[in-house]
Amino acid sequence: GAIAVFFHGLGYFCNNVIGIVYAKKESDELKISYVGYFGRRRDIDTHFDHVCSPPQQGFLKDPLFHPIIVDSEGKTKKLRLFVDGKIIDEKKFCKLLGTNF
C-alpha cells in the first residue's frame, strides 16, 4: 500500500516535465520531449508560434517548474519546465518563452 502511494506521488510529480527542447537552426520548428505519467518519453513536433509561457499569477509561484502551454495539432498540452535546467542557447530560449531564468 505505502509503496503504491509513493510511486503514484512520484509519477504525479514528474508528469509532463520537459526534458529537452530541440530547435532547428534553419526553421522555426521545435521538438519538445517530456516525461509522461509512467516515465515514458513523449515527443511533440510543433512550430515556434504554438508555444507560450503564461505568467504565473498570484503570490504562490512554483519554485521548481515554469508552466509551458503547447498548442499542436488542435490539442493543448500543459507542460512544466524545470527552472534549474541547462540552457545552451539563451537568446533563442528567451525569445521562445519571453522570460529570463
N, C-alpha and C positions, 0 to 999 in steps of 0.2 A: 503494500500500500504506500509506504513512505517513498519508496524508490520511484514508483509511478508518478507520484506528485512532484518529486524532484525533477524527473525528466520532462514532465509536462511544463513545469515552470521554466526550465532551461530552454525548451523548444519555443515557448511563447516569447521569451526574452530575445532570442536570436532570430525570430521570424522576420522576414523581409528586410534584413540588414544587407546593405550593398557591400560587396566585396571589392569589385573593380569596375571602373567606368573606362571603357575603351573609346577613344575618339580618333576618327580618321583625319589625317592631315589635309587630304585633298578635298574633302566634302564635310558637310555638317551632320554626318551620320554617326550615331553612337551605338554602342553595345553596353548594356548595363547588366552586370552579373550580381545576383543576390542569392541569399540563402533562404530556402523555403522552410516550412514548418518541420519537416522531417530531416532537415540538414542537407537536402539535395540542392545542387546548384541550378539556378534558373537564369536564363538569358532573355533579355528584351532587346530587340533591334528596333531602334526608334530614330527620330530626327531631333536635331538640336532644339528646335522650337517647341517640341512636345514635352519638354522637361521644365518644371518650375519648382521653386523653393518658396513656399508660403512663409510669411513672417510668423514667428512664434508669438502667440498672444498671451497676455497676462503676465503675472509675475512667476508662474511655475514653468520654467523652461527646463527641458530635458538636458541634463549636463553631459550625457553620453552621446546622444544621437540628434541629428538635424533632419527634419522631415523633408522629403522629396516627393513630388507628385509627377507621375509619368502618364500622359495620355497617348496611348499607342493602339492602333487598330480598333478604335472605338471603345476601348476598355481603359478605365482609370485605375492605376495601381499606386497605392501609398507605400512608399519605401522609407527606410531610415538609413542615414549616412553616419558612420562613426566619426565623431568630432576629431579625435586624435589620429586619424589615418594619415598615410603618407601621400603628399600631393607632388606630382612630378612636374606638371606644367601649371603653375599658379595663375598665370594670366588667363588661360583658357578656362580654368576651373572657376575663377571669379566671374568671367563672362557667362558661363553656364548657369551658375547658381545665384549670381547677383549679390554675393556676400563674401566677406573675408573671414577666415577662421583664425 
